[in-house]
Every structure is written in C-alpha cells, then in structure tokens.
C-alpha cells in the first residue's frame, strides 16, 4: 500500500485564493479541508498580497501538507488584471515552497479533464464531481472546489511524474 500523502491544491486569485487539502493513499482519496483566503480590495496591492501570503502560510502550518499543486493561469485579455493575477499566483507558488514543499503546476484544462473527463468543463461540473469523488467535502465556494480539483489532479498525476523523473535519472 502506498504511503498517505497530504496534498494542498491552490487556485490562485487576487480577491480569493481557493485552497483544498486531500489525502491520497494509493487510489483512495480523502477530504481534509478547504476554503478561501481573501484579500481586502480596498487595500494597496502589496497589502493584499501580504494577506494572501499570511493566509496560505497559516493554512500550511495548520494542515501540514506534504506536497502542493497550483493551477496555472490562462492568458487574460486585460494586461493589468493578468499582471495582478500573476502576482497572486507568485504568492501561491512561493508560500508552499518556503515551507519546504515540492510545488507542481497544472493547466486548468488538465485539471478539468482529470476530475470531470472533459477539458472545458464548467465550474458546476467540477463542483458536482468533487461531491462524487470527495463525498465529505463541503465546498464553501467555486474557488475552494477548484482548489480541491487541483489537489485531486496532482494525486492522479504525481505517480507518473515520479516515474518519469526516475527514468531520466537512470538513463
């Protein structure tokens, strides 16, 4: 039996960063917790990023995941929005890394395809599959459900990534 691995999935956003934690033990998945870290839109950008950093840090310290997975962002038409989202995504990448976790990244289409079976699934389809795959999960928002989907995607793909790394090291 494979050892139990606690995974935090993160769906970055400047207003709301979703997070979800699952335990993967072989092919079995168990829900641990989920939620959102929110920043105050009335504050300066630096303060908002600090709020995200502190919130994610507290979640990681509380739940002690072994690995992290972050959803890649798609290209936004508005350059200012894309830049701000990129900065929030940077927080989502660096906080687990500073905690000593390996951080994997997954495209939104791969996350949806892994969880729903369709790469262009909508948020309601993702939430419905989260309820099927993790019946005890009580998602408070679409952002939290998306974060759980990222964690599930990592649980499904981490074994293949490890195998490829071993093959590269051997060959």
N, C-alpha and C positions, 0 to 999 in steps of 0.2 A: 504494500500500500504506500502510495506517495505521501510525503510529509504534508501537513497542513500549512498552507501559505496564506497569510493575510494580505490582501491587496487593496490599496486605495485607488479608486478611479476618480479623476478630476476632469470636470467640464468647465474650462476657464471662461470667465466673463468679468467685465469691469464692475457691472452693477451687482451681479450674482455669480459666484463661482460655486457650481454644484460639486458635491463630494459624495462618494459612496464606498463603503467597505464591505468586502465579501471574504469568506474563507474558502479556498479551493483545496480540496483533498481528493486527489485523483480526478475523477469526473464529477464528483459531488461538489455542489456549491451551497454555501450557507450565507444568509444575510446577517450582517453585524449592525450596521448603522448607516444613515445617510442624512443629508441636509444641504444647506447652502450657507456660504459665507457671503455676507452682503457688505457693500461699501456705501457710504453716505454720499449721494450725488451732489450735495451742497458743499462738499469739501473740495479742496485743491487735489489735483491728480496724485501728487506724492502722498498725501494723507490717505487717499482711497487705496492706493497700492499698499501702504503700511497696514491698513485694516485687513486687506486680503492676506497679507503675509502673516500677521499675528493670528488671524482666524485659522488658517491652514496649519500653522505651527502648533496651535493648541489641539487641533483635531489629531494630528500625527502623534503628539505627545500623549494624548489620552488613549488612542486606539492602537498605537504601536504596530503599524503595518510593516510587512517585510519587503514589499515591492510597491511601486507606484506606476500608474499609467495615466497619460494625459492625452486628451483628444486634440488632434491638430485642427487648426482653424482653416476655414476656407477663405478665399480672397474676397474682401469686401469692396464694394464699389466706391464707398466713401473713404478716401485715404485717411482722414482724421480718425474715423471710427476704427479702421483697420490698425492704425498705429496704437491707439489706446487698448484695443483688444490684444495686440501683440505684447504690450507691456504687462497686462494682466496674465497673459499666458506665460510670460517670463517668470512671474511670481509662482505660478502653478508648477513650473519646472524646477525652480531653484529651491523652494522650501523643502520638498522631499529629498532633493539631492543634498542639501545641507544637513539633513537628518541621517544621511548615510544610506539612503535607499537607492536602488537602481531605478531609473525612470525610463519607461518605454513610451513611445508615441504611436498613436493610431489615427489614421484618416477617418473622418466621420462616416464615409461610405463603408469602410471595412467594419466599423463598429456596428452599424445598422445591419449589414449583411450577416455578420456573425450572430447577432442577437435575434433579428427578425427573419433573416433569409433573403432580404431584399435591400440592396444598397441605397435605395432612395425612399426608404420607409419614412412616414411622418412621425411626429412626436407621440401621437396617440397609439400608433402601432408599437413603438418602442415601450411605452408605459404598459401596454397590455402584455407584452412578452415578459417584461420584468415581473409582473404579477404571476405569470405562469412559472418562470424559472426560479423566482425567489418569493414563494407564497407568503412568507412572514414579513416581507418588505412593506413598509408604509412610507411611500414616497410623498414628501410634502410639496414637491414641485416637479415640473418637467426637467429642470436643471439637475435635481437630485437623481431622477430616473436616468437621465443621460449619463451621469457620472457612474451609476451602477452598471450601465451598459458598457462603459469603457472598462470597468473592472472585470466584467464578465468576458469581454473581448480579450483582455490580457490573460485571463485564466485559460482561455481556449488556445491562445497562440504562443504562450510563454514556453511551452514544451518544445515546439518547433524551433523557436529562436535559440534555445539552449542546444538543440541537436545540431543546428547549422553552425553555431559557434564551436562546438566540439569538433565537427568535421573540418572546419577551417584550421583549428589549432593542430589537428592531427596531420593535415595534408599539406 
